[in-house]
Amino acid sequence: MTAHPLSQRIADVLNLQPGADAIEYKDRWCSWGQISGAARHIASVTAEYGDDPQIGMLLRNRPPHVAAFLGVLLGGGTVVTINPSRGDDRTRADIAALGLPLIVGESDDLETLVDPGTPTMAISGQLDDAEPGRCGAGLRTPQGVAVRMLTSGTTGPPKRIDLSYDMLARSVMGSDPGSAPAPTELRRGVAIVNSPLVHIGGVFRVLQCVAEARSFVLLERFELNAWAQAVRKHRPRAVSLVPAALRTVLHSDLQRADLDSVRAVTCGTAPLSADDADAFTEKFGIPVLTSYAATEFGGGVAGWTLGDYQQYWRAKRGSVGRPNPGARLRVVDDAGRQLGPDQVGLLEVKPGQLGPSAQWMRTTDMARIDADGFVWIVGRADQAIIRGGFKVMPDDVRVALESHPAVAGAAVVGRSDERLGETPVAMVELRESAAADTETLVEFLPTRLARYEIPTEIAIVATIPRTPSGKADLSAIRRFFTESAAATDHAR
C-alpha cells in the first residue's frame, strides 16, 4: 500500500534529525523526535477507526496539537477542525452535531466542551511521553479528505470545507508532489507561525514549514510584544501578517532596527489598503506583498512576488498581485461572460492546488484584471449596500475611515432602513494613544466619500470583534448595530 506524497513527506522530515529543535513555544523548544513520537501515537490511534477515520480536533496553537494534526495525516485520516474559542455552547453544539468517533484536544477543553459519552483523547503532555522511533512503517493510503476545515465565518455562520490530500500537497510541495524530492537536511533559519491552526493560514504555514524541514516559533495568537521578540531573536527574512496585525505593527513603537532582518512581509486573508502598505514600507523599509486566498482554494491563488513589487508596485499599487503558478483567474458578468481588461465583474478562479482538471469556481468578490494580469479586488458583491438606489461598497468606507490618523481599524456593514432600504454603519477601533469622537470622524469623511457613502452611525469601540483569521466578524458587528437600533427604539 503506497502512502500519499503528503504523508510520506511528513514522515521523511520527522525522521531527518530527531534530536534537533523543531518548534519553539513560550521560549521552550521541542525536538523533531518528540513531535514524531506523539504523531506516531496519534497515527496508530487513527488507524483503529477504520478505512476513512474522521478525527475531531479542538485545535489550539500549541506543539502537541501540531503533532496530533500531523499524526492524523500520517494515519491516512481526516482532521475535522473544531474551534474551542467560539464560545462553549456553540462549540458543544458543533461537536454534538458532528457525531465523530473521537475528539482530540487539551484535557480542560475536553472536560468543558465534550458531552459525556463521546470518546475523547487528551494530548496534554504527550510530547514529554513520546517514545523514540522512526515514522513511515505502515503509512496508510488516505481516501481523499485531509482536513475538514472550519471557515472563518466572516459574513455568517462558519461552514466546513473539504481540503484533500492532493490539494494540500500541491500547496506546500508544488504542482507535482509525487515527484518532489524529499529534503535531505533541515533548513537553516526559523520561521514564525502566528496564524491559528483552525484557519487555512495556520494549516498552510505549519505544513509548509514541515514540508520544507524548517523549524518554527509557534505563537498561541498574534501579540505584538511576543511577535517582535521572536523577530528580534530569530531574525527571519520573511514574515506573514494579516491586515489587522500589520496595522498593529505599523502603529506601534517598533523601529526599523527591530525588523532589520525582514526583507518582505506577506499579507492576506482580508483587504489591506495601498496607503497602509506604503506607510509600512516607509516606516520600516520593508515591502508588503499582498495576496489573495480562500479556504475553498486550499490557500493562495494570486499574490505579489518581490520582483513584481520592485518593477510594478508604483504603477499597480492596491493590486493583490498576479495569479500564482498553475492558477487561472478571470472576471465575468452576471451571465458568466468573460469581461475584458480593467472591466469590473465577478471573479472566477481555477486554483492550481486543484490540479489541471479543476473547474472554474465563482467567488462573491468583485474584481478587475488589467492587461498585465494584475488583479484588484473591488469589494464583495454580497456585501454591497444599496442606499436609496446608490451602491455603497463597505471597503471604500472602511479605507476612508482607516485613513484618519486616530483610527487603528474599522469595519462597515449595512443596516436596514425603512426609507432607504439600507444605510452603511461603521465600527471603529482607535489607536491606543489617539483620541477622536464620532463627530470628528464624520467631519473627516466628506472629502473622501460621497454623501450617500458616509455612515449613518459610527460606533467607537475598544476592540472590533474578529474571527480567528483576523478578519472583522461582520455577523457580530451586524448584531451590535441591530441591538443598538432596538435599544434606541425602545428608549423612544
Secondary structure, 3 states (H helix, E strand, C coil): CCCCHHHHHHHHHHHHCCCCEEEEECCEEEEHHHHHHHHHHHHHHHHCCCCCCEEEEECCCCHHHHHHHHHHHHCCCEEEEECCCCCHHHHHHHHHHHCCCEEEECHHHHHHHCCCCCCEEECCCCCCCCCCCCCCCCCCCCCCEEEEEECCCCCCCCCEEEEEHHHHHHHHHCCCHHHCCCCCCCCCCEEEECCCCCCHHHHHHHHHHHHCCCEEEECCCCCHHHHHHHHHHHCCCEEECCHHHHHHHHCCCCCHHHHCCCCEEEECCCCCCHHHHHHHHHHHCCCEEEEEEEHHHCEEEEECCHHHHHHHHHHHCCCCCEECCCCEEEEECCCCCECCCCCCEEEEEECHHHCCCCCCEEEEEEEEECCCCCEEEEEEHHHCEEECCEEECHHHHHHHHHCCCCEEEEEEEEEEECCCEEEEEEEEEECCCCCCCHHHHHHHCCCCCCHHHCCCEEEEECCCCECCCCCECHHHHHHHHHHHHHHHHHHC
